[in-house]
Amino acid sequence: ELFADALWQYFVAGYADLRVERDDGYIGREDVAWYFTTWRDFPLHEKRALKFARGRVLDVGCGAGRHSLYLQNRGLNVTAIDVSPDAVALAQARGVRDVRVANVCSKLPFHDAEFDTVILFGNNLGIGGTVPRLCKMLRELYRITSSRGRILATTRMPSMTNPAHLRYLRRNLARGCAIGQIRMRLVLNGEHGAWFDLLLLAPTDLMQITAQAGWEIAQLFPLESFELGYSVVMEKQQ
């Protein structure tokens, strides 16, 4: 709930001091304003991926609802979900019409083939934290999407250049973990949240994982470069 608290603080006061702490002590600052941006300020890789949204859309981990609001304004039928009731309340307050509490890492409360597009932006592709959980999540998304189903997602790349991050990746390999598996927690105004795992994925790794769940990569759009991260469009295998 700390993330939802940060969103509400920013929504009310225009500022929230949110940080991300990794289990090796590395701390980074999170720009909460990012989660309230509109189409004009969306990064190019997100804009390019969003052009592939069609039909009935499921926005997973909607947060403050920025992508849902944009797609609503485009005339698409959007359902947004978030694991946090407070985030759901915020998205509703900002105008998202159909938003519900649900957890994408478990069985979703939707019928088979109910959606045509699923959005997993903001690193939500890796929210399961491990490769087996990601496979399980992708299979569940396969179930709830139509035969022309698509997944639009973004992920950061495991950093191979920053020395602090490179040491962490090497530690993962030594422990037998996936190279992009990160254990982290949120810190808001000095209050610490629970530890959780996030999975960062190189395109080659994602290609292998998606194939196991019935998906294939149709398009890749880099951030400034693929070394930083990318957006991906996945479609069902034919």
C-alpha positions in Angstrom: 0.0 0.0 0.0 3.0 2.4 0.3 2.9 2.9 -3.5 -0.8 3.9 -3.4 -0.1 6.1 -0.4 2.6 7.9 -2.5 0.2 8.3 -5.4 -2.4 9.8 -3.1 0.1 12.2 -1.5 1.2 13.4 -4.9 -2.4 13.8 -6.0 -3.3 15.9 -3.0 -0.1 17.8 -2.3 1.8 17.7 -5.5 4.8 15.9 -3.9 5.8 12.5 -2.5 9.2 11.4 -1.2 9.2 7.8 -2.6 12.4 5.7 -2.8 13.3 2.2 -3.9 15.7 0.2 -1.8 17.4 -2.9 -3.1 18.4 -5.7 -0.8 22.1 -4.9 -1.2 21.6 -1.3 0.1 21.3 0.5 -3.2 18.7 3.3 -3.0 17.1 5.2 -5.9 14.5 7.9 -6.0 11.1 7.3 -7.7 9.6 10.2 -9.6 5.9 10.0 -8.6 4.9 12.7 -11.0 5.6 10.2 -13.8 2.5 8.3 -12.9 0.3 11.3 -13.6 1.6 12.2 -17.0 -0.7 12.6 -20.0 -0.2 11.5 -23.7 1.9 14.6 -24.5 4.5 13.5 -21.9 4.4 9.7 -22.5 7.8 8.5 -23.7 8.0 7.6 -27.4 8.4 3.8 -26.8 5.0 3.8 -24.8 3.3 5.9 -27.5 4.4 3.5 -30.2 3.2 0.4 -28.2 -0.1 2.0 -27.3 -1.0 2.4 -31.0 -1.5 -1.4 -31.0 -4.3 -1.3 -28.4 -7.6 -2.4 -29.8 -10.9 -3.9 -28.8 -11.6 -4.4 -25.1 -8.6 -3.4 -23.0 -7.4 -4.6 -19.6 -5.0 -2.2 -17.9 -3.0 -4.3 -15.3 -1.6 -2.4 -12.3 -3.3 0.8 -13.3 -2.0 2.9 -10.4 -3.3 6.5 -10.9 -4.8 5.4 -14.2 -2.9 7.4 -16.8 -3.0 4.8 -19.6 -6.7 3.9 -18.9 -7.7 7.6 -19.1 -5.8 8.0 -22.4 -7.4 4.9 -23.9 -10.9 5.9 -22.6 -10.5 9.2 -24.4 -9.6 7.2 -27.6 -13.0 5.5 -27.3 -11.8 2.1 -26.3 -13.6 0.0 -23.7 -11.2 -0.2 -20.8 -11.2 -2.2 -17.6 -8.4 -1.3 -15.1 -7.2 -3.4 -12.2 -4.9 -2.9 -9.3 -4.0 -5.0 -6.3 -4.4 -2.0 -4.0 -7.9 -0.7 -3.1 -6.4 2.7 -2.5 -5.0 2.8 -6.0 -8.4 1.7 -7.4 -10.0 4.6 -5.4 -7.5 7.1 -6.8 -8.1 5.9 -10.4 -11.8 6.2 -9.9 -11.4 9.7 -8.5 -9.4 10.7 -11.6 -12.1 9.5 -13.9 -11.4 5.8 -14.8 -14.9 4.4 -15.3 -14.3 0.7 -14.8 -11.6 -0.1 -12.2 -11.5 -3.1 -9.9 -9.3 -4.7 -7.2 -7.7 -7.8 -8.7 -4.3 -9.5 -8.6 -2.8 -10.5 -11.9 -0.5 -13.0 -10.2 -3.5 -15.2 -9.3 -6.6 -16.3 -11.2 -8.4 -13.3 -12.6 -12.1 -12.7 -12.2 -12.8 -12.6 -15.9 -14.3 -15.0 -18.5 -12.2 -16.7 -21.2 -11.5 -14.5 -24.2 -13.0 -11.4 -22.5 -10.3 -9.0 -23.7 -8.4 -8.1 -26.9 -5.5 -6.2 -25.4 -3.7 -6.3 -22.0 -1.5 -3.5 -20.8 1.4 -4.2 -18.4 3.3 -0.8 -18.3 5.5 0.5 -15.6 7.5 -2.7 -15.3 4.4 -4.7 -14.4 5.5 -7.4 -16.8 8.0 -8.4 -14.1 5.7 -8.1 -11.1 5.6 -11.8 -10.5 9.3 -11.6 -9.6 10.4 -15.0 -10.9 10.4 -16.8 -14.3 7.9 -19.5 -13.2 5.5 -16.8 -11.9 5.8 -14.8 -15.1 4.9 -17.9 -17.1 1.9 -18.5 -14.9 0.8 -14.9 -15.3 1.2 -15.0 -19.1 -0.9 -18.2 -19.3 -3.7 -16.6 -17.3 -3.6 -13.6 -19.7 -3.7 -16.1 -22.6 -7.0 -17.5 -21.1 -8.7 -14.1 -20.7 -7.8 -12.8 -24.2 -9.4 -13.5 -27.6 -7.8 -15.3 -30.5 -6.4 -11.9 -31.6 -5.2 -11.0 -28.1 -2.2 -8.7 -27.6 -0.1 -7.8 -24.6 1.6 -4.4 -24.5 4.3 -4.2 -21.9 7.4 -2.3 -20.8 10.4 -3.6 -18.9 13.8 -2.3 -17.8 16.9 -4.2 -18.9 19.2 -5.8 -16.4 22.0 -3.2 -16.4 25.3 -4.5 -17.7 27.3 -1.2 -17.5 26.6 0.5 -14.1 29.1 -1.0 -11.7 26.7 -1.1 -8.8 24.1 -2.9 -10.8 26.6 -5.2 -12.5 27.8 -6.5 -9.1 24.2 -7.3 -8.2 23.6 -9.2 -11.4 26.8 -11.2 -10.8 25.5 -12.0 -7.3 22.3 -13.3 -8.7 24.2 -15.7 -11.0 26.2 -16.9 -8.1 23.0 -17.6 -6.1 21.3 -19.4 -9.0 18.7 -16.6 -9.5 17.6 -15.2 -12.8 20.0 -12.4 -13.8 17.3 -9.8 -13.8 15.6 -10.8 -10.5 15.7 -7.9 -8.1 14.6 -7.9 -4.4 13.5 -4.5 -3.3 11.1 -2.5 -1.1 9.6 0.9 -1.2 10.4 3.7 1.3 7.9 6.5 1.7 8.7 9.4 4.1 11.0 7.0 6.0 8.4 4.3 6.3 9.6 0.9 4.9 7.3 -1.4 2.9 7.6 -5.2 2.6 10.3 -6.8 0.4 9.2 -8.1 -3.0 10.8 -9.4 -6.2 10.8 -7.7 -9.6 12.0 -9.4 -12.7 13.8 -7.4 -15.4 14.1 -9.1 -18.8 16.3 -8.9 -21.8 14.5 -9.5 -25.1 16.1 -12.8 -25.7 15.0 -14.1 -22.3 11.5 -12.7 -22.8 11.3 -14.5 -26.1 12.0 -17.9 -24.5 9.5 -17.3 -21.7 6.6 -16.0 -23.8 7.0 -19.1 -26.1 6.3 -21.3 -23.1 3.0 -19.5 -22.5 1.7 -19.4 -26.0 2.8 -15.9 -26.9 5.3 -14.5 -29.4 7.0 -11.1 -29.7 5.6 -9.1 -32.6 7.3 -5.7 -32.0 10.0 -4.2 -29.8 10.4 -0.4 -29.2 13.5 0.7 -27.2 13.8 3.5 -24.7 16.6 5.8 -25.7 18.5 2.5 -26.3 17.8 -1.2 -25.6 20.4 -1.0 -22.9 17.9 0.9 -20.8 14.7 -1.0 -21.5 11.9 -1.4 -24.1 8.2 -1.7 -24.8 7.0 -4.9 -26.4 4.0 -6.0 -28.3 3.1 -9.7 -27.9 0.6 -11.7 -29.9 -0.8 -15.2 -29.5 1.1 -17.9 -31.4 -0.6 -19.0 -34.6 
